[in-house]
Amino acid sequence: MWMFLFWVLPVLSVAYIAWHIWVLLPLSTFWKSMVIAAGVFCIVLLFLHFRRSFEHLPLPVAQTAYEIGTSSLFVILYLVVIFLVFDLGRLFRLVPKTVVCHNGYTSLIVFILIFGLFLYGNMHYKNKVRVPLELKSSKSLARTYKVVMASDLHLGYHNTRKELARWVDMINEEKPDFILIAGDIIDGSIRPLVEERMAEEFHRLKAPVYACLGNHEYFSGEPQARQFYHDAGIRLLIDEAAVVDSSIVIIGRDDRSNRNRKSVHKLMGGREQLTTMCRQSPYIIVLDHQPYHLEHSEVAGVDFQLSGHTHRGQVWPISWITDAIYECSWGTCHRGHTQYYVSSGLGIWGGKFRIGTQSEYVVATISN
């Protein structure tokens, strides 16, 4: 199924779009062929990215190839939507044949629509939304805590060190007591993070950072990912717990890419053990990158779970799909006494576009 979605479906979509472009453009055969060839070249770059073919290119060339290739996937999506609307209009005799055949005006309208949509999407992506969140604890906390939470930074060929530096400044302005990152700090290749020495930026953060692994850390290579986290000074929790101020326990789950990861219940080891660690009944936070089986944290007695992964689809109408797949694909939800937040991500995979979704970071207050 996934093989079909990632390989066959894009090829079929390109063929569908190419046929419509050939019919629509009022140009000579040569120029129509050039336009279609350019589109095919862009999708080839996407496949080359998945095959890790950019690793030995000069970094600026690799970054450009990544941006073009991954952006083409979203352009394909919206061109398919536009041409499907035209075809439905033709089917129900609402759109005359002259509108979609050798029509320069229609061609110009389609171009302006796509350009304007993705210009908006790029600008919207750059706007990082600050999401306030109040977390009330029934336990006795040492004090009130301010926590910055994020997920899915996807640092790599597209989210560069310059972008990371801006995010670090933004987080430092909040003056948090600690920082939580729910996986996918790395996009897919460790190479740009190493060459740009991005680990140095994390050392500018003025609060301790706790994080769990995401599925993209497994794509990039889990051993290399662990080394990067170590170099960045991030406390990586892989099926383990950390205690903050003797009143908060942070449990980081391994990503579900590892089928042998421990259950939430086993990681907690019973509340008695955690109480012994903290000398009191602690407020328990779980970092779990992929928000599947939320009931497990509820049954285990977790107070709060932070997840990411979904991006809420990044663009509409994919957001409809993620909303259907996940019990909670974005935002706050509750199960019993357990509160959850699923972040749509501070960064993004692929082309830098947000359409119908938002890039965000959460500023939470934990108090009695």
Secondary structure, 3 states (H helix, E strand, C coil): CHHHHHHHHHHHHHHHHHHHHHHHCCCCHHHHHHHHHHHHHHHHHHHHHHCCCCCCCCHHHHHHHHHHHHHHHHHHHHHHHHHHHHHHHHHCCCCCHHHHCCCHHHHHHHHHHHHHHHHHHHHHHHCEEEEEEEEECCCCCCCCEEEEEECCCCECCCECHHHHHHHHHHHHCCCCCEEEECCCCECCCCHHHHHCCCHHHHCCCCCCEEECCCHHHHHHCHHHHHHHHHHHCCEECCCEEEEECCCEEEEECCCCCCCCCCCHHHHHCCHHHHHHHHCCCCEEEEECCCCCCCHHHHHHCCCEEEECCCHHHCECCHHHHHHHHCCCCCEEEEECCEEEEECCCCCCCCCCCCECCCEEEEEEEEEC
